[in-house]
Amino acid sequence: MTNPNFCPTCGSRNSGATFGWDPQRVNADETILTGVGFCCGDCDSQWMAHGFVMIANRKGGVPSEEAQAAFLEAMSKAGDLRIEPIED
């Protein structure tokens, strides 16, 4: 199974989202991102997770019902998850 939280280069889980494409504002604090870039904290590799959808919440905590509904809609349109390394 493809998982963007594991580094495709070294296999580390010490990774995190760094940026996203196609931002869709839900409300003042939440945005849906489709297509997210990740970076590894161990080997500095970077990769793009096409088809990956996430809720960016500026205040943290549990996403609103509105954001959860927008997330489900975006997921239905996202397509298959594909990991692609970003070359320097």
C-alpha positions in Angstrom: 0.0 0.0 0.0 1.3 3.5 -0.9 1.6 5.7 2.2 3.0 9.3 1.8 3.9 9.3 5.5 6.8 6.9 4.9 9.8 8.3 3.0 10.1 6.6 -0.3 13.9 6.9 -0.2 14.8 5.7 3.3 11.5 4.4 4.7 11.5 6.7 7.7 8.3 7.9 9.3 10.0 11.1 10.4 8.2 13.0 7.6 5.6 15.7 7.3 3.5 17.7 4.9 5.3 20.9 3.6 2.9 22.4 1.0 -0.2 21.6 -0.9 -1.9 22.4 -4.2 -5.4 23.4 -5.2 -6.4 25.0 -1.9 -10.1 25.3 -1.4 -11.1 27.6 1.5 -13.8 26.1 3.7 -14.0 28.9 6.3 -11.7 31.4 8.0 -9.7 28.6 9.7 -9.8 25.5 7.4 -8.7 24.8 3.9 -8.8 21.6 1.8 -5.6 20.7 0.0 -5.5 18.2 -2.8 -2.0 17.1 -3.8 0.5 17.5 -0.9 4.2 17.8 -0.8 6.2 16.0 1.9 9.8 16.1 3.2 11.8 13.5 5.2 13.4 14.8 8.4 16.1 12.0 8.3 17.4 12.1 4.7 15.8 15.4 3.4 14.1 13.7 0.5 11.0 15.4 -0.9 8.0 13.8 -2.7 4.6 14.8 -4.0 1.6 12.7 -3.0 -0.8 13.2 -5.9 -4.4 12.3 -5.0 -3.7 12.9 -1.3 -6.3 15.1 0.4 -6.0 16.8 3.7 -7.7 19.4 5.9 -5.3 22.3 6.9 -6.7 23.7 10.2 -5.1 26.9 11.3 -6.3 26.5 14.9 -5.7 22.7 15.2 -8.2 20.4 16.9 -11.1 18.5 15.4 -12.2 19.6 11.9 -15.6 21.2 11.6 -18.5 19.3 10.1 -18.3 21.7 7.1 -14.6 20.8 6.5 -15.3 17.1 6.9 -18.0 17.3 4.2 -15.7 19.2 1.9 -12.9 16.7 2.6 -15.2 13.8 1.6 -16.2 15.6 -1.6 -12.6 16.3 -2.5 -11.6 12.7 -1.8 -14.3 11.5 -4.2 -12.7 13.6 -7.0 -9.0 13.1 -6.0 -8.2 9.9 -8.0 -5.6 7.3 -7.2 -2.8 8.0 -4.7 0.5 8.3 -6.5 3.9 9.1 -4.9 6.4 11.0 -7.0 9.9 12.0 -5.8 10.8 15.7 -6.3 14.2 16.0 -7.9 16.6 18.8 -6.8 
